[in-house]
Amino acid sequence: MSDFEDTSGNLEQEKPLNGRYQITLNEEGVHLVVYPPKNQGTPVKEEDILADLAKRKVTEFDGGIISQAVNDATGKSVKIGKMELAEPEIDVRVDRERMEAELTIVIHPNCRAINLSEAMDKINACGVTHGIDEVAVKQAIEHPGKTMTIANGNRPENGQNASIKYFVNLENKGRPLELEDGRVDFKDLNLFTVVNEGDLLAEKNAATHGTDGIDVLGQSISAKSGKDISLPAGKNTKAEEDKLYAVISGQVQFINNKINVLPVIEIKEDVDLSTGNITFVGNVVIRGSVQAGFKVVADGNVDVYGSVSGGTIEAKNIVIRGGIQGMQRGEVSARENLTAKFIENGLVSAGQDIIVADAILHSRANAGKRVIVEGKRGIIAGGHVMAADEIRAKVVGTHLAVATELEVGVPPEIRDEYQILRKELKEAEHNLDQAQKALIILKNMNQVEMPPEKREMMLKMTKAQFQLAGAVDNMRKRRMEIELVFDETRYGRIRVSDMVYPGVKIVIGNSIKLIRETCKFTSFYVEDGDIKTGTYK
């Protein structure tokens, strides 16, 4: 046995522990538990308990039982009196919009406890019946004095306003056309938005009614329906089932917030780098001129207040008030009629009539019906003027014998076709003759000893011969048809009310006449295969 004995455990066991007490207040009364001291600790004093009861405002108690409990200190609960507990404060508040409810529970000393059922009854009694969060209610019970949001309403969702979806794009107006290789064509500026008849311009997305809401008191809140709007229907548009269509082909313009389709584009200045080329499905009015290298193409008519200086115009009817300076470039082509003050060094054509007030000088002019130059000067000098029915002018040629050719009786496109056809027929006849000669040589060879490549060549030549023969036959038939047209157009006339100078070449159908002497007040026509002259009338 060791000389020293470890007594640390015994020392801990001998540490003094004071007595203590516990007071419980509930609906059954006031209960007291007194615990005894240990290891020479200080016992509970009765006066401490009485002071605590006074603090708790407990006035109805049995002092003898308290004294006995202090003396016995059994650690067991004994009833020492009775007490009516105060009611807890339950505060339910609803905001002005009735979309939110808050709960605050205040428990004072000597208050009884509250359970979830009681809290829910109080909440319902205040009228809050919708959107209650029980978890939040429990938290309010567990944390007295803390305000909790315990209910939320559902706000109404108002309907969407009607809206317009546009199918015409105005964002690229004035932007040059970008080519495939990345370069920019500054002659195509996209200044106008063009649509075709029947194109969809806009569509309305209808307004919606919305969804009703409900507040925390369970009352319905009506939603507002979206506002309706009308389709932006302007001129030359029609509405069908919330969709807007173009009635005609033309230029789109927004005027007073409405879509208008206009059949006319008006250019208030020259067609040049500031406007770029113009392409339009309707009519085009140009207050200025068309400059060199620029092009105007219209499905309708083109009216140019200025001149055309080396530019190109393609349209139905064309009026050029200031005249045409062809500058050996550009072309003016009308599908119907062309009217101009003058034409100089120009290339012009019309499906029907070319009407010029002043002069046609050193130009090539083709008309499907008539060329009329009968203004103040009314002169045709230099170049080649053609018409299917008639050419009329005051003066043809000049005293300097400038080479001038007038041709009537055959539409220009047919004469051009005839010239091309003659060339192609001659070439086809030569190829057919060569093929036939080659076949004769091959057929005269010994067919048994003929090498395979020669036999294959003979087959190909035979096939080519039939194809060429068919093509030559068709060309000859077409040539005959055109020559019949030449014959039928012998009624074409050229009328000159003043002077025809030497150097002028007159062509009517297949007949040709060179003017060698000045003549006046003359008409030219074909009779018995020859060109005759007569009076102007």
C-alpha positions, 0 to 999 in steps of 0.5 A: 500500500502506498504512503500517499492515498489519492483522495481527489474523488472524495474531495469532489464528493464532499463539495457543498451544494446549496438547496434550491426551489422551483415554483410552477404556475398553471391552470391547476394552481401554484406548485412548489418543489424544494430540493435539499442541500448536500455536503453541508450546503445552505438550505432554502430559506422560506423568506426567499420563496415568499419574496418570489411569490410576491414578485409573481403577484401570487397572493393566495397561498398556504404559508404552513405548507410552504414552511413544511415544504422548506423543512422537509425539502423532499424534492417533490411538488406540493400545491401551495395555492391557487391562481387565475392565469392572465390571457395572452395577447393575440394581435392580428393585423391586416394591411390596407390592401388586405394582401398580408396579415401579421400575428404578434403573441404577447405572453406576460408573467402569470399568463397561460400558454397558447396552442396552435388551435387557439391561435388559428381560431383567433386568426379566423375570428379576425376574418383572415381565411386565405393564404394562412401559413401554419408554420409562421403561426407556430413560430409566432407562438414559439417566439412571443413578442415577435411579429410574423407574417402569417398570411398572404393574398394572391394579387390579380394578374391584369390582362396583357394589352393588345400589341401589333407585330409588324412584318415590314422592316424599316430598320435598313432604310438608307443602308447600302446593299452588302454584296456576298464578298463583303463589299458595299454597293452604294448605288443600292441604298434601300431608301424605300420599303416595297411590298407586293399585293397580298403581302402580310404587313402586320398582325394584332396579338389580341388583349387578354382578360387576366386572372382574378386575385383573392385577399387574405380575407377571402374576398375576390379581386377582379383583374383588369382586362388588357386594352384593345387597339386597332390594326394600323390600317391605312391606304391600300390595306385590308384587315382580315382576322386581326391581320393586315394585308397590302391591297396593291404593290407599292411603297410602305409609309407610316403616316399618322401611325398607320401603314399606307401602301402607296403606288408612287415613289417621289424622288425630290432630287436627282437619282445619284449617290444620295438616292442610289438605284431605284427599284419599285413595283409602282410608279416613280416620279423624279423631280430631278435628273437621272445621273450617269451610271444609275438605274431606275426600274419600275413596274409602273410608269416613270416621270422624270422632270429633269433629264437622263444623262447616261442613266438607265430606265426601265418602266411601263410608260416613261416621260423625260421632260428634259430629254435624254443625253445617252453619253454612249452608256445607259438605256431607256426602255419602255414596255409601252410608250416613251416621251422625251424632249430630245434624244442624243447619243441614246439607246432607247426602245418602246413597246408601242410609241416613241414621241419626241418633241425636239430631236433624235440625234445620233441615237438608236431608237426602236418602237413597236409601233410608231416614232413621232418627232414633230415638235418645233425642230422635229429632226432625226439626224444620225443613228438608226431609228426603227418602228413597226408601223410608222416614222414621222418627222419634220426633218430627216438628216442634215445638209452635211449628209450625216448617215441616218437610217430610218426603218419601218415594217418590221418590229425591231425584235423580229429583225434582230431575231432574223439576223441571229437566225440567219447566222445560226442557220448558216452554221447549222447547215454547215455542220449538217453538211460536214456530218453527212460527208463524214457518215458517207466516208464511214459507211463506205469503209469495210464494216467487218474490219472497222475498228470499234472506235470508228464504229462508235464514231459512226453511231455518234455521227448518225445521232448528231445528223438527225439532231442537226437535221431537225434543228435546221428544219425548225430554223428554216420554218422560222425563217419563212415565218419571219419573211412572211412578216416582212412581206406583210409589213410592206404597209409601213410608212415614213412621213417627213413634213419638211426636208429629207437630206441626202445620206438618209437610208430608208428601209421598209421591210426588205426594200432599201432606198438611199436618198441622193437628192433633197426632197420635201413634204415626202412620204415613203412606202412600198409598192410592187416590191420597191420603195415609192415616194409620195406626198406627206399626206 
